Amino acid sequence: MSIETDMPIFKKTYDLYKSFHQLRDSVPKQDRYTLWQRCENLLLEVFEGIMLASQMPKSDKVPVLERTSLKLNFLRVFIRLTKDVKAIDNKKYLAIEASLDEIGRMLGGWIRSSKER
């Protein structure tokens, strides 16, 4: 079983996680092991959903992709919260949010194309 590592959504999510991981030390300790860790876990779950869906037949992808999209929406809210509690600054927030928006658009397109028969 090979993962579709050349898929743009895979690459974008992979790169976002690498950037996200590098920010960990800049997050205040009080938030690093609570809110930030929850964000990191959600991002990994989104990544896992993308990898799982890439290995499934088209007819079985939709529920996995919709669950992944829901987790992405949770992640957006938690990332906004990290900005609002000042665990990350606006510049970092905007960079993360731009990546999440792009991943969301890709995921939405994938869901729509998987629903078409």
Backbone bond lengths (Angstrom), bond angles and torsions (degrees), N, CA, C in turn:
res aa  C-N    CA-C-N  psi(-1)  N-CA   C-N-CA  omega(-1)  CA-C   N-CA-C  phi
1 M - - - 1.446 - - 1.530 108.71 -
2 S 1.333 116.65 117.47 1.461 119.37 179.23 1.521 109.80 -109.90
3 I 1.283 115.32 141.54 1.458 121.38 179.80 1.524 108.11 -85.55
4 E 1.305 115.83 139.98 1.458 121.66 -178.40 1.530 110.14 -75.24
5 T 1.327 116.09 76.39 1.460 120.38 -175.71 1.524 113.66 -73.65
6 D 1.328 117.48 -8.49 1.461 119.41 178.15 1.532 112.12 -93.56
7 M 1.325 117.31 0.37 1.462 121.01 177.45 1.529 109.09 -69.77
8 P 1.333 117.95 132.50 1.466 120.02 -179.98 1.533 113.57 -56.66
9 I 1.335 117.96 -38.94 1.459 120.08 -179.26 1.532 110.64 -67.71
10 F 1.323 117.00 -34.01 1.473 120.70 176.36 1.528 109.20 -64.46
11 K 1.327 116.01 -48.64 1.468 120.72 -178.48 1.525 111.18 -61.74
12 K 1.324 116.61 -43.18 1.471 120.76 -177.99 1.530 110.40 -64.51
13 T 1.316 117.50 -42.29 1.465 121.48 -179.99 1.523 110.44 -69.25
14 Y 1.314 116.61 -39.95 1.469 122.02 178.13 1.536 109.95 -60.33
15 D 1.328 115.78 -47.47 1.465 120.56 179.90 1.528 111.55 -65.37
16 L 1.335 116.95 -38.35 1.463 120.19 177.62 1.521 110.51 -62.64
17 Y 1.316 117.10 -42.05 1.466 118.52 179.25 1.531 110.98 -63.80
18 K 1.320 117.06 -41.67 1.468 119.54 178.95 1.532 110.51 -59.71
19 S 1.312 117.22 -44.45 1.466 121.30 178.11 1.522 111.23 -65.20
20 F 1.302 115.06 -42.63 1.462 122.15 -179.58 1.525 110.25 -60.66
21 H 1.318 115.63 -43.76 1.462 121.06 -178.95 1.530 111.08 -63.49
22 Q 1.321 117.04 -37.89 1.463 120.98 179.51 1.527 112.48 -66.67
23 L 1.325 116.74 -25.75 1.466 120.40 -179.40 1.524 112.76 -78.20
24 R 1.308 117.89 -15.79 1.463 122.19 -172.55 1.527 112.69 -50.30
25 D 1.314 117.80 -47.46 1.463 120.56 -176.40 1.523 113.24 -68.04
26 S 1.328 117.13 -20.99 1.466 119.63 179.14 1.530 112.43 -84.11
27 V 1.325 116.83 -10.44 1.468 121.33 179.10 1.530 108.39 -81.82
28 P 1.338 117.93 134.00 1.464 119.49 178.83 1.531 111.48 -54.70
29 K 1.312 114.97 143.70 1.460 121.13 -175.32 1.533 112.19 -55.36
30 Q 1.325 117.17 -38.11 1.466 120.55 -178.84 1.524 112.49 -62.19
31 D 1.338 116.91 -25.82 1.466 121.28 179.65 1.522 112.85 -101.69
32 R 1.302 116.83 -21.14 1.466 121.85 -173.97 1.525 112.41 -61.68
33 Y 1.306 117.04 -39.08 1.462 120.06 -174.49 1.521 113.02 -99.88
34 T 1.306 116.52 7.38 1.466 120.51 176.57 1.522 108.66 -121.74
35 L 1.309 115.74 -88.24 1.460 121.45 -175.65 1.532 112.54 -62.25
36 W 1.323 117.12 -47.13 1.464 120.23 -178.68 1.524 111.21 -64.15
37 Q 1.335 116.40 -41.03 1.466 120.14 179.19 1.528 110.50 -63.51
38 R 1.333 116.92 -38.21 1.466 120.68 177.56 1.530 110.09 -64.00
39 C 1.324 116.71 -41.48 1.473 120.70 177.26 1.523 110.75 -62.25
40 E 1.316 115.09 -43.78 1.463 119.46 -179.29 1.533 110.67 -63.20
41 N 1.328 116.52 -41.59 1.471 120.35 178.03 1.523 111.46 -63.41
42 L 1.335 116.78 -42.49 1.464 120.02 178.12 1.526 111.08 -63.34
43 L 1.317 116.89 -40.98 1.464 120.07 178.39 1.526 110.42 -62.11
44 L 1.319 117.16 -41.11 1.466 120.46 176.96 1.530 111.23 -65.22
45 E 1.319 117.59 -35.97 1.469 120.50 177.40 1.532 110.59 -67.42
46 V 1.318 117.41 -38.07 1.469 121.08 175.99 1.530 109.10 -62.76
47 F 1.313 115.80 -46.08 1.465 121.89 179.26 1.529 110.25 -59.93
48 E 1.319 115.72 -44.15 1.466 120.98 178.86 1.529 110.96 -62.41
49 G 1.326 117.36 -42.33 1.464 121.34 178.76 1.517 111.95 -61.71
50 I 1.323 116.52 -39.82 1.470 121.28 178.26 1.522 110.12 -64.40
51 M 1.330 116.13 -44.87 1.467 119.40 179.57 1.529 111.10 -65.13
52 L 1.322 116.66 -41.02 1.460 120.65 179.69 1.530 110.55 -63.53
53 A 1.321 116.72 -48.18 1.468 120.31 -178.47 1.527 111.85 -62.99
54 S 1.323 116.75 -32.34 1.471 119.16 -179.16 1.523 111.76 -65.96
55 Q 1.322 117.35 -18.64 1.466 121.81 -177.85 1.531 113.15 -100.37
56 M 1.329 116.96 -1.19 1.463 120.45 -175.15 1.522 111.54 -99.85
57 P 1.335 116.00 156.10 1.469 118.56 172.64 1.528 109.63 -65.82
58 K 1.322 116.89 151.32 1.461 122.53 -175.66 1.521 112.58 -51.62
59 S 1.305 117.26 -38.41 1.469 120.66 -176.49 1.527 113.06 -68.83
60 D 1.328 118.18 -21.36 1.463 121.71 -177.63 1.525 113.64 -100.34
61 K 1.322 117.30 -5.61 1.461 121.26 -173.43 1.522 114.17 -73.09
62 V 1.322 117.65 -35.28 1.464 121.15 -169.03 1.535 113.27 -54.52
63 P 1.339 120.52 -49.93 1.471 118.20 -179.87 1.535 112.91 -60.82
64 V 1.322 117.17 -38.56 1.466 121.15 179.44 1.535 109.58 -66.91
65 L 1.313 116.95 -43.88 1.459 120.84 -179.79 1.526 111.83 -66.34
66 E 1.325 117.24 -38.43 1.466 120.28 178.72 1.528 110.83 -67.36
67 R 1.325 117.74 -38.90 1.475 121.27 175.48 1.530 110.47 -64.11
68 T 1.315 115.05 -40.25 1.463 120.41 178.51 1.534 110.48 -64.80
69 S 1.309 116.72 -40.01 1.459 121.40 177.82 1.533 110.87 -63.59
70 L 1.310 116.99 -40.22 1.462 121.38 177.49 1.531 110.49 -62.30
71 K 1.324 116.71 -43.66 1.469 120.98 178.10 1.532 110.63 -63.90
72 L 1.317 116.91 -36.51 1.457 120.93 176.56 1.533 110.35 -63.26
73 N 1.329 117.01 -40.05 1.463 120.67 177.63 1.526 111.38 -65.84
74 F 1.333 117.69 -39.70 1.466 120.74 174.72 1.529 109.47 -59.98
75 L 1.320 115.26 -43.76 1.463 120.72 -179.10 1.528 110.91 -60.60
76 R 1.318 117.10 -41.04 1.473 120.74 178.18 1.529 111.27 -58.09
77 V 1.327 115.87 -43.97 1.466 120.42 -179.28 1.527 110.56 -65.34
78 F 1.322 116.65 -44.58 1.463 120.00 -179.48 1.526 111.85 -66.44
79 I 1.329 117.02 -36.37 1.467 120.18 177.17 1.530 109.91 -65.33
80 R 1.320 116.61 -41.77 1.471 119.77 176.93 1.528 110.08 -61.43
81 L 1.322 116.25 -39.00 1.461 120.93 177.53 1.524 111.52 -63.52
82 T 1.329 117.69 -39.48 1.469 119.62 178.11 1.533 110.83 -61.78
83 K 1.335 116.03 -35.01 1.469 119.64 176.14 1.526 110.16 -69.81
84 D 1.330 116.67 -44.19 1.467 120.59 -176.13 1.529 113.23 -66.14
85 V 1.337 116.86 -30.02 1.471 119.53 177.47 1.530 110.34 -91.67
86 K 1.330 115.25 6.37 1.465 123.35 176.61 1.532 113.81 64.40
87 A 1.336 115.48 31.92 1.462 119.68 173.29 1.531 110.07 -77.87
88 I 1.339 116.17 -26.95 1.467 121.39 172.53 1.525 107.78 -133.19
89 D 1.320 116.23 155.71 1.464 119.65 179.86 1.534 110.48 -86.26
90 N 1.321 114.69 171.25 1.470 120.80 -177.18 1.518 113.03 -59.95
91 K 1.321 117.63 -38.73 1.465 120.98 -177.80 1.530 110.51 -62.89
92 K 1.327 116.62 -45.92 1.467 120.61 178.67 1.524 110.31 -65.45
93 Y 1.334 115.61 -41.82 1.463 120.31 178.59 1.524 111.15 -58.41
94 L 1.327 116.67 -46.84 1.464 120.37 -178.06 1.523 111.83 -63.69
95 A 1.325 116.84 -37.33 1.471 120.30 178.37 1.529 110.57 -66.32
96 I 1.328 116.73 -44.83 1.468 120.77 179.27 1.523 109.87 -65.21
97 E 1.320 116.46 -44.91 1.465 121.14 -178.02 1.528 111.33 -62.50
98 A 1.327 117.38 -38.08 1.470 120.41 178.09 1.531 110.21 -62.81
99 S 1.322 116.71 -42.19 1.471 120.10 177.62 1.522 111.13 -65.55
100 L 1.333 116.51 -42.38 1.472 119.72 179.01 1.522 111.10 -63.24
101 D 1.334 116.77 -38.74 1.470 120.13 177.72 1.526 111.03 -62.36
102 E 1.323 116.16 -43.92 1.461 119.77 -179.85 1.536 110.93 -65.22
103 I 1.323 117.07 -43.47 1.466 121.20 177.57 1.527 109.40 -62.26
104 G 1.322 117.02 -40.67 1.465 121.11 177.94 1.516 112.66 -61.29
105 R 1.331 116.54 -42.39 1.472 119.96 177.75 1.529 111.05 -63.94
106 M 1.327 115.94 -42.71 1.466 120.23 178.99 1.531 110.43 -63.53
107 L 1.316 115.44 -43.46 1.457 120.52 -179.54 1.524 110.79 -64.68
108 G 1.329 117.18 -42.38 1.471 121.04 177.05 1.517 111.96 -60.23
109 G 1.318 116.80 -42.40 1.465 120.99 177.82 1.514 111.57 -64.69
110 W 1.318 116.16 -38.99 1.468 121.26 178.70 1.529 110.17 -65.35
111 I 1.316 116.50 -41.34 1.470 120.45 178.48 1.528 109.54 -63.35
112 R 1.333 117.02 -47.06 1.471 120.18 -179.74 1.526 111.42 -60.84
113 S 1.329 116.68 -43.54 1.474 118.86 -178.44 1.526 111.33 -70.69
114 S 1.324 117.73 -27.76 1.466 120.48 178.86 1.524 111.17 -76.29
115 K 1.328 116.91 -25.08 1.471 120.74 179.48 1.526 111.19 -79.04
116 E 1.343 116.51 -23.73 1.468 120.13 -179.54 1.524 109.56 -72.02
117 R 1.288 114.82 139.48 1.479 119.04 -179.62 1.494 110.00 -123.21
